[in-house]
Amino acid sequence: MLTELTQAKSPKNQYDPAYDPMVDESPGRYRDYCPTYWIATAGDPPQDDGPITADIDADVVVIGSGYTGLSCAIHLAKEYGIKATVLEANSVAWGCSTRNGGQAQISSGRLKRSQWIQRWGVDVARRMHAEVAEAFDLFRSLIYSGEFDCDPQDGGHLYIAHKAKMMPALEAESHLLNKTFGYRTRIVGREELHRDYLRDQEAAGAMHEPDGVGVHAAKLAFGYLAMARRLGAKVHPGSPVMGWQTRGGIHYLKTPGGMVRARSVAIATAAYTSPGMHHLTKHRLMPVLSNSVVTRPLTAQERDACGFKTRLVLTDTRTLRHYYRLLPDGRVQIGSRSAITGADADNPRHLSLLVEGLYRKFPALRGIKLDYSWWGWVDVSHDMMPRIFQPDPGQKIYYAMGYGGNGVMYSAQAGRRLAQLVAGEPPIDLPIFRSPLPSHGPLTPFRRIGQRAMYHWYALKDEKL
Ligand SMILES: Cc1cc2nc3c(=O)[nH]c(=O)nc-3n(C[C@H](O)[C@H](O)[C@H](O)COP(=O)(O)OP(=O)(O)OC[C@H]3O[C@@H](n4cnc5c(N)ncnc54)[C@H](O)[C@@H]3O)c2cc1C
């Protein structure tokens, strides 16, 4: 009852489509959701605990209520009996966790297995593979727990070569996965792909990975929210951390409604981390925009024309990759890179680039009505891999972020690993748990200039070379 009253007294602020984490001081205060297909079709969010309205003490505070923060709260309660207080600046799971493509893949960060080997050697790469395999098991245990339904489309992931030139590298990656990691991928030729899966007109073939699930992004977030609260966590939207001081081992987190005093703080703010929040997270991530559209439901003829026989999650081999799939209600979703700045995000140029990508794959869909279009900020780390880490051994501050657009699945495990660190367990012996998010160093002020140049190069490489 108290929660209902608090919520009624706290009307939400309008969603700001131009929000830009590199420019704006904070992600906002109690902003409404980005108008995504997921928010439109998830139903009402479950009850939360309303904004903070007085000074309170908490043993553990989690900042950010996306998949990572909620998974951390779930596992703190489940594995250690710790009932965390989750502080969310806006509406619950307002960031990437209600805006993504809903593609759960067996990855963490942006690097391929061959790149893990180049960076760390075979032994570490194998152990990292075991970590993401364990993460997938955890993810499945959550989505099939019976506590919520997030419309899973299970059966694997098709990684589609967008031109013939990409096939040798795809075949080599598949071979490596099979032989070095014992992970049974399969190469699917263009003919088989068109016959049994879909007639993506650019596709030269694909690699099938057995693990891959499409989920309803917001139903997943809302499922985590209900689960975290059932286990005793408190989840407070409209409670941005706007100031942070530490005295005598206690963290004083200033929110508009009151001071929250905490012994330990777990940070799960991803690309929405404001530079001023804490010096340990300042400029450690590159926020990168990704956009997404959802068409009206396809007619039976359009589905035939596209040859859609699969509902597997699909991505292509572009560096500026497309992620796409046929949704359970017969619409097509597709997403890719977007603008560089928040101010430019609604420039029609970015939308038309994305839909041209859709038409190239499925010419029969040229001109199809788009029912939803949105964008969000992805947390790309300097070395393309996430970190789950305690950055200063003298302070009980921990973070999990930097998934680089591959966080739907791995955030469940990252939240669990974050909970383990908060509870005092030693970090796992893998590089992503053993070092801080690398800084961009002297390049920090020039990151967007670099990004612009890289986008030109990637577009040339993806489309022309
Ligand atoms: C368009 C798009 C498509 C994507 N598609 C996929 C996909 O198909 N597959 C995949 O694996 N990944 C995808 N991703 C990435 C994936 O969504 C994220 O990795 C994942 O949701 C990260 O969750 P998170 O909890 O770490 O962060 P978020 O969900 O971003 O949550 C961070 C939260 O922190 C809050 N916050 C920030 N600062 C403060 C503060 N000072 N005080 C309180 N709260 C604060 C924010 O309001 C936000 O709600 C996509 C991302 C985007 C944007």
The ligand as an SDF file (V2000), in Angstrom:
LIG
                    3D

 53 58  0  0  0  0  0  0  0  0999 V2000
   19.4740   -1.5830  -29.2060 C   0  0  0  0  0  0  0  0  0  0  0  0
   20.2310   -2.6180  -28.4190 C   0  0  0  0  0  0  0  0  0  0  0  0
   20.2140   -3.9430  -28.8430 C   0  0  0  0  0  0  0  0  0  0  0  0
   20.8810   -4.9320  -28.1220 C   0  0  0  0  0  0  0  0  0  0  0  0
   20.7450   -6.2400  -28.5080 N   0  0  0  0  0  0  0  0  0  0  0  0
   21.3470   -7.2170  -27.7870 C   0  0  0  0  0  0  0  0  0  0  0  0
   21.1500   -8.5750  -28.1270 C   0  0  0  0  0  0  0  0  0  0  0  0
   20.3550   -8.9160  -29.0120 O   0  0  0  0  0  0  0  0  0  0  0  0
   21.8340   -9.5100  -27.4250 N   0  0  0  0  0  0  0  0  0  0  0  0
   22.6670   -9.1770  -26.3960 C   0  0  0  0  0  0  0  0  0  0  0  0
   23.2760  -10.0700  -25.8020 O   0  0  0  0  0  0  0  0  0  0  0  0
   22.8110   -7.8970  -26.0030 N   0  0  0  0  0  0  0  0  0  0  0  0
   22.1690   -6.9050  -26.6610 C   0  0  0  0  0  0  0  0  0  0  0  0
   22.2800   -5.6110  -26.2560 N   0  0  0  0  0  0  0  0  0  0  0  0
   23.0310   -5.3330  -25.0200 C   0  0  0  0  0  0  0  0  0  0  0  0
   22.2310   -5.7220  -23.7660 C   0  0  0  0  0  0  0  0  0  0  0  0
   20.9540   -5.1550  -23.8280 O   0  0  0  0  0  0  0  0  0  0  0  0
   22.9690   -5.2440  -22.5200 C   0  0  0  0  0  0  0  0  0  0  0  0
   24.2750   -5.8230  -22.5070 O   0  0  0  0  0  0  0  0  0  0  0  0
   22.2740   -5.5990  -21.2210 C   0  0  0  0  0  0  0  0  0  0  0  0
   20.9270   -5.2490  -21.2240 O   0  0  0  0  0  0  0  0  0  0  0  0
   23.0070   -4.8460  -20.1150 C   0  0  0  0  0  0  0  0  0  0  0  0
   22.2620   -4.8440  -18.9610 O   0  0  0  0  0  0  0  0  0  0  0  0
   22.8000   -4.0490  -17.7320 P   0  0  0  0  0  0  0  0  0  0  0  0
   21.9280   -4.4010  -16.5890 O   0  0  0  0  0  0  0  0  0  0  0  0
   24.2530   -4.2730  -17.5410 O   0  0  0  0  0  0  0  0  0  0  0  0
   22.6380   -2.4940  -18.0960 O   0  0  0  0  0  0  0  0  0  0  0  0
   21.3340   -1.6300  -18.4180 P   0  0  0  0  0  0  0  0  0  0  0  0
   20.1700   -2.4670  -18.7330 O   0  0  0  0  0  0  0  0  0  0  0  0
   21.7380   -0.6070  -19.4140 O   0  0  0  0  0  0  0  0  0  0  0  0
   21.0050   -0.9410  -17.0120 O   0  0  0  0  0  0  0  0  0  0  0  0
   21.7590    0.1190  -16.4610 C   0  0  0  0  0  0  0  0  0  0  0  0
   20.8030    0.9250  -15.5770 C   0  0  0  0  0  0  0  0  0  0  0  0
   21.5850    1.7740  -14.7250 O   0  0  0  0  0  0  0  0  0  0  0  0
   20.7810    2.9080  -14.4480 C   0  0  0  0  0  0  0  0  0  0  0  0
   21.6530    3.9630  -13.9240 N   0  0  0  0  0  0  0  0  0  0  0  0
   22.6560    4.6120  -14.5560 C   0  0  0  0  0  0  0  0  0  0  0  0
   23.2130    5.5290  -13.7340 N   0  0  0  0  0  0  0  0  0  0  0  0
   22.5570    5.4610  -12.5520 C   0  0  0  0  0  0  0  0  0  0  0  0
   22.6770    6.1750  -11.3130 C   0  0  0  0  0  0  0  0  0  0  0  0
   23.6000    7.1370  -11.1410 N   0  0  0  0  0  0  0  0  0  0  0  0
   21.8340    5.8560  -10.3100 N   0  0  0  0  0  0  0  0  0  0  0  0
   20.9010    4.8500  -10.4620 C   0  0  0  0  0  0  0  0  0  0  0  0
   20.7560    4.1680  -11.6310 N   0  0  0  0  0  0  0  0  0  0  0  0
   21.5650    4.4720  -12.6530 C   0  0  0  0  0  0  0  0  0  0  0  0
   20.1750    3.2490  -15.8050 C   0  0  0  0  0  0  0  0  0  0  0  0
   19.0280    4.0750  -15.6880 O   0  0  0  0  0  0  0  0  0  0  0  0
   19.8640    1.8520  -16.3650 C   0  0  0  0  0  0  0  0  0  0  0  0
   18.5270    1.4700  -16.1440 O   0  0  0  0  0  0  0  0  0  0  0  0
   21.6320   -4.5830  -26.9530 C   0  0  0  0  0  0  0  0  0  0  0  0
   21.6560   -3.2530  -26.5320 C   0  0  0  0  0  0  0  0  0  0  0  0
   20.9580   -2.2790  -27.2530 C   0  0  0  0  0  0  0  0  0  0  0  0
   20.9860   -0.8610  -26.7640 C   0  0  0  0  0  0  0  0  0  0  0  0
  1  2  1  0
  2  3  1  0
  2 52  2  0
  3  4  2  0
  4  5  1  0
  4 50  1  0
  5  6  2  0
  6  7  1  0
  6 13  1  0
  7  8  2  0
  7  9  1  0
  9 10  1  0
 10 11  2  0
 10 12  1  0
 12 13  2  0
 13 14  1  0
 14 15  1  0
 14 50  1  0
 15 16  1  0
 16 17  1  0
 16 18  1  0
 18 19  1  0
 18 20  1  0
 20 21  1  0
 20 22  1  0
 22 23  1  0
 23 24  1  0
 24 25  2  0
 24 26  1  0
 24 27  1  0
 27 28  1  0
 28 29  2  0
 28 30  1  0
 28 31  1  0
 31 32  1  0
 32 33  1  0
 33 34  1  0
 33 48  1  0
 34 35  1  0
 35 36  1  0
 35 46  1  0
 36 37  1  0
 36 45  1  0
 37 38  2  0
 38 39  1  0
 39 40  1  0
 39 45  2  0
 40 41  1  0
 40 42  2  0
 42 43  1  0
 43 44  2  0
 44 45  1  0
 46 47  1  0
 46 48  1  0
 48 49  1  0
 50 51  2  0
 51 52  1  0
 52 53  1  0
M  END
$$$$
